Amino acid sequence: MSEVIITKDNFEKEVLKSDIPVLVDFWASWCGPCKMLSPIIAQIAEEQAGKVKVGKINVDEQQELAAQFRVMSIPTLIVFKDGEAVAQSVGVQPKEQIEAMFE
């Protein structure tokens, strides 16, 4: 399963009501560190398919969601479990550190 594009219209269904943990990547197309992180996020989406859902939120297109979760710097990763934000990291992280967020 690849990454899900998250918007304010599908956020509740895809993230808050998901029955598995959701790793949400807040990113932008002009962001260098976001581009560095993108292949790692894609790899996690492939390897963790069925166990973890991976969603991407473009902060330029979804400013409301970025503001709601106080995303000041990107890339920001937030893990949601049962509708709650349970872990967050800012900046490029190694794959192991990202995976540790939803264990």
C-alpha positions as CSV (number, residue, x, y, z in Angstrom):
1,M,0.0,0.0,0.0
2,S,1.4,3.4,-0.9
3,E,1.0,6.7,0.8
4,V,-2.4,8.2,1.2
5,I,-2.8,11.9,0.2
6,I,-4.6,13.5,3.2
7,T,-6.7,16.6,3.0
8,K,-9.1,18.2,5.4
9,D,-11.9,16.4,3.6
10,N,-10.6,12.9,4.3
11,F,-8.5,13.5,7.5
12,E,-11.1,12.2,9.9
13,K,-11.8,9.0,7.9
14,E,-8.1,8.2,7.0
15,V,-6.4,9.3,10.2
16,L,-8.8,9.7,13.2
17,K,-10.9,6.7,12.4
18,S,-8.2,4.4,11.2
19,D,-8.0,1.0,12.9
20,I,-4.2,0.9,12.5
21,P,-1.6,3.6,13.5
22,V,-1.1,6.4,11.0
23,L,2.2,8.0,10.2
24,V,1.4,11.5,8.8
25,D,4.1,13.3,6.9
26,F,3.6,17.1,6.7
27,W,5.7,18.3,3.7
28,A,6.0,20.7,0.8
29,S,7.3,20.4,-2.7
30,W,9.8,23.2,-2.2
31,C,11.3,21.7,1.0
32,G,14.7,20.1,0.5
33,P,14.7,18.0,3.7
34,C,11.2,16.8,2.8
35,K,12.6,15.5,-0.5
36,M,15.4,13.7,1.4
37,L,12.8,12.1,3.7
38,S,10.4,11.1,1.0
39,P,12.1,7.8,-0.1
40,I,12.3,6.7,3.6
41,I,8.6,7.4,4.1
42,A,7.8,5.5,0.9
43,Q,9.9,2.5,2.0
44,I,8.1,2.5,5.4
45,A,4.7,2.6,3.6
46,E,5.7,-0.5,1.6
47,E,7.3,-2.5,4.4
48,Q,4.6,-1.7,7.0
49,A,1.6,-2.1,4.7
50,G,-1.3,-3.4,6.7
51,K,0.3,-2.6,10.0
52,V,0.8,1.2,9.6
53,K,-0.9,3.6,7.3
54,V,1.2,6.4,5.8
55,G,-0.4,9.7,4.9
56,K,1.1,12.8,3.4
57,I,-0.2,16.3,4.0
58,N,1.0,19.1,1.7
59,V,1.2,22.1,4.1
60,D,0.8,24.6,1.2
61,E,-2.5,23.0,0.1
62,Q,-3.7,22.0,3.6
63,Q,-2.8,25.1,5.7
64,E,-5.7,24.4,8.1
65,L,-4.4,21.0,9.1
66,A,-0.9,22.3,9.4
67,A,-2.1,25.0,11.7
68,Q,-4.4,22.6,13.7
69,F,-1.3,20.5,14.6
70,R,1.0,23.5,15.1
71,V,3.3,22.4,12.3
72,M,5.9,25.2,12.3
73,S,8.8,23.4,10.5
74,I,8.8,20.7,7.9
75,P,9.1,17.9,7.5
76,T,7.1,17.1,10.6
77,L,6.0,13.5,11.2
78,I,3.1,12.7,13.6
79,V,1.9,9.3,14.6
80,F,-1.8,8.9,15.4
81,K,-3.2,5.9,17.3
82,D,-7.0,5.7,18.0
83,G,-7.5,9.2,16.8
84,E,-4.8,10.7,19.1
85,A,-1.4,12.1,18.2
86,V,1.0,9.9,20.2
87,A,4.4,10.8,18.8
88,Q,6.0,13.6,16.7
89,S,9.3,14.5,15.2
90,V,10.6,17.4,13.2
91,G,13.3,17.2,10.5
92,V,14.9,14.3,8.7
93,Q,15.2,11.3,10.9
94,P,16.8,7.8,10.2
95,K,14.3,5.1,9.2
96,E,14.8,3.2,12.5
97,Q,13.9,6.3,14.5
98,I,10.7,6.9,12.5
99,E,9.7,3.3,12.9
100,A,10.3,3.5,16.7
101,M,7.6,6.2,16.8
102,F,4.8,3.7,16.2
103,E,6.1,0.7,18.2
